[in-house]
Structures are given as C-alpha cells and as structure tokens.
Amino acid sequence: MKAPIVLIGIGELGGEFARGFLRCGHPVYPITRQMDMQQECDRIPSPCLVLITVQENELDAVLKQLPASWRDKVGLVQNELLPWHWQRHNIAEPSVAVVWFEKKPEMALTNILYTPVYGPQAELLAQALDAIKIPQRVLNNEDELLYELLRKSLYIMTVNICGLACGGSAGNLWKQHQGLMREVALEAVAILEWLTDQNLPAEKLIAGMVEGIEDCPNRNSVGRSAPARLKRALHYAREAGLEVPRMADIYRRATEA
C-alpha cells in the first residue's frame, strides 16, 4: 500500500481529492473538527501529504495548531490563497493546488480552466486530479505559482463582489457590466499588491481573470461566501489605507437592501 494522506476538512473539495487519492492507491485519513490533531499525528506521524481543504476563514487556526511533524507535508487548496498565509506560520514550501473546478452539494462537478499545482507533492496532486478527470498543469517555478494564485484571487473577488451588486452569471456580468467589473478588479489588484508587497501587472491579471469567466460563462456569480469576501476585502483596504470607493458602494447598497 502507498503512503498515507491526511485530509483536514471533509467538504466538497476535500471529497473530490480523497476520491482521486484513493484511486491512486493511497489510504486517506480524514481529520474533522471533533478530532484532536496531535493525537491523530501520533497515530500517523509520517504521511506523504497533509492536505488542508477547510474554508478560508478557518485556515489560520488550522495552521496554528498543526503538529510539528506534519508542517513539512502541508498541501493547500483554499480560494484567495497567497504566500503570506503560509509564510506567517513558517511553512517554507507547501504543495499547492490552485483549484478552479467547482463542486457543490447535489450538483455535478464543473471544470473551469485547469488546476495548476506546485510544490514537493505536485506530481501526487496531479495524479489524483488525473484520476478523477480534472485537467491540471504542473507549474515550473514560484513566479508561475504566484501568478496563478493572484489570478484566481482576482477572479473570485471580482466576480463575487460584482455579483452582489448585479447578480446573474459570470459571463453576463462581464458582457453587461464590464466597466463595473474593471473598477472592482483594479481595486482588488491594489489590495493584492498590499498583501504581496509587490507591484503587480494589473492588465495581465485582469486578462487572466477574463479567461476564467469566458471558460465557464454560466457559472453563478455570487455564492454564500460572497458577503464575507467583500467584508474581508474592505478590511484589508482599511488596514492598507487604500481607497476602494466602488467596493464600499457595493457594500453600502448590499447592507441597505
């Protein structure tokens, strides 16, 4: 039997990865909120991967309590993921999947673009995705990873926030409200520049975002995480001292509705 994989977070995405790992012959050990992580680590001290698939607002707490012997085995798949999320916990080199496919309860899996993977266990992630017929691409370096993380963050922030204002599908948003989307996207890029401490190629990232929109134009623009995503963006903007008038206006209208 192949080396075990620990899965922290057993939602829709975690379930898809578990299915892929099992098809590749790896035993998968789930960790739920009710389980003591250190006790489970004592039972499984040397997994080949500890894949964390919790929601964005839970990631920090999970990384804080991660047992020492698991810290060099970390895999991450969250939306809005950026290097500072793992660097602040002294995790040097995680394996990362920039997930574009979407899976919701009682709905078939939807592929958007491809899922880039990078890090020590990139090949394992790629094999698992291949096993469940999800297109993937192994990246060559950290610069490519950063671009893919930023592109996905920009897409999810812009589409969700504009969806709160206009509703509809991602494709219709871009066709009918392109001016609004560009304004929100540029505000989001400014936030991402602050979070990464880098000057970013705004037009390249917006073009990458549009590739995601055009690849799956019928995707619903707004989900249950959208209000929290907008609040988080406004919080970052306040911390950075950034003016984000379009986002602030959308928040005001959404809370007044």
Helices and strands as residue ranges (DSSP letters): E 5-8, H 12-23, E 28-31, H 37-43, E 49-52, H 56-64, G 68-73, E 74-76, H 83-87, E 95-97, E 115-118, H 122-131, E 136-138, H 142-166, H 170-176, H 178-196, H 202-215, H 226-240, H 245-256
